[in-house]
């Protein structure tokens, strides 16, 4: 049982020190300027127009669905109010 605690304490001490040392050893040196990516395979390229068009289309469909939902519920409420007014007179 003492070996377990000793191994646990050693691993705990290494995990507290090692992440910073490991991260700095694994990272490449920082770049001082922008370097464009070259030679991208055509299968990995996505035209921006397609993504923006899909996003705007999705937002418009959701917005129109929401407005239609509100309009239909409003019609139901107005018909119920009309029915209650005619019943009260």
Secondary structure, 3 states (H helix, E strand, C coil): CHHHHHHHHHHHHHHHHHHHHHHHHHCCCCCCCCCCCCCCCHHHCCCHHHHHHHHHHHHHHHHHHHHHHHHHHHHHHHHHHHHHHHHHC
